[in-house]
Amino acid sequence: MPDLKPFEAHSAAELLPLVYDELRRMAGYRMALEAPGHTLQPTALVHEAWMRLVGTGGAQFQDRGQFFAAAAEAMRRILVESARRRQALKRGGGAEHTELDELELPVIAPVDEMLAVDEALNALELEDPQAAELAKLRYFVGMTMEEAADALDLSLRATERLWTFARAWLRRRLESALR
């Protein structure tokens, strides 16, 4: 990964070439977990996340960890919004076929599962924000433990303990939600 410190010294135009390959790798990891045949490509996910991160021009990131945490959250929101749109269509919300605009990002993952994960992460965030942030980095971005530890500015051992907690907490929550 490129060294992005001091992060605030980079404008959005200077920042994109520095982080693009890493964002695309993260999006590629997440999309590899989706069902075969989906139409969402990692590039589209990266571009939509980038627009959400810096589109208004006022985005300020203090360091690499904060940026990638924001990128993980942006990717999460894009995938959840897509799942909600699919769920609404599945329930009859799209009686008339229309062209999808560029921002429509259909995902062929089980819609109920994606929404349950989103709801569980929101609940975990209330209980332990750092554990929720780690779960987002691991689940939505596909960061390794080392990368997540670096992004969260934690030791590897502390990150592993936090991941053990977050994974168990989410598993319990999801098992009850998906029954």
Rosetta blueprint (number, residue, H / E / L):
1 M L
2 P L
3 D L
4 L L
5 K L
6 P L
7 F H
8 E H
9 A H
10 H L
11 S L
12 A H
13 A H
14 E H
15 L H
16 L H
17 P H
18 L H
19 V H
20 Y H
21 D H
22 E H
23 L H
24 R H
25 R H
26 M H
27 A H
28 G H
29 Y H
30 R H
31 M H
32 A H
33 L L
34 E L
35 A L
36 P L
37 G L
38 H L
39 T L
40 L L
41 Q L
42 P H
43 T H
44 A H
45 L H
46 V H
47 H H
48 E H
49 A H
50 W H
51 M H
52 R H
53 L H
54 V H
55 G L
56 T L
57 G L
58 G L
59 A L
60 Q L
61 F L
62 Q L
63 D L
64 R H
65 G H
66 Q H
67 F H
68 F H
69 A H
70 A H
71 A H
72 A H
73 E H
74 A H
75 M H
76 R H
77 R H
78 I H
79 L H
80 V H
81 E H
82 S H
83 A H
84 R H
85 R H
86 R H
87 Q H
88 A H
89 L H
90 K H
91 R H
92 G H
93 G H
94 G L
95 A L
96 E L
97 H L
98 T L
99 E L
100 L L
101 D L
102 E L
103 L L
104 E L
105 L L
106 P L
107 V L
108 I L
109 A L
110 P L
111 V H
112 D H
113 E H
114 M H
115 L H
116 A H
117 V H
118 D H
119 E H
120 A H
121 L H
122 N H
123 A H
124 L H
125 E H
126 L H
127 E H
128 D L
129 P H
130 Q H
131 A H
132 A H
133 E H
134 L H
135 A H
136 K H
137 L H
138 R H
139 Y H
140 F H
141 V H
142 G L
143 M L
144 T L
145 M H
146 E H
147 E H
148 A H
149 A H
150 D H
151 A H
152 L H
153 D L
154 L L
155 S L
156 L H
157 R H
158 A H
159 T H
160 E H
161 R H
162 L H
163 W H
164 T H
165 F H
166 A H
167 R H
168 A H
169 W H
170 L H
171 R H
172 R H
173 R H
174 L H
175 E H
176 S H
177 A H
178 L L
179 R L
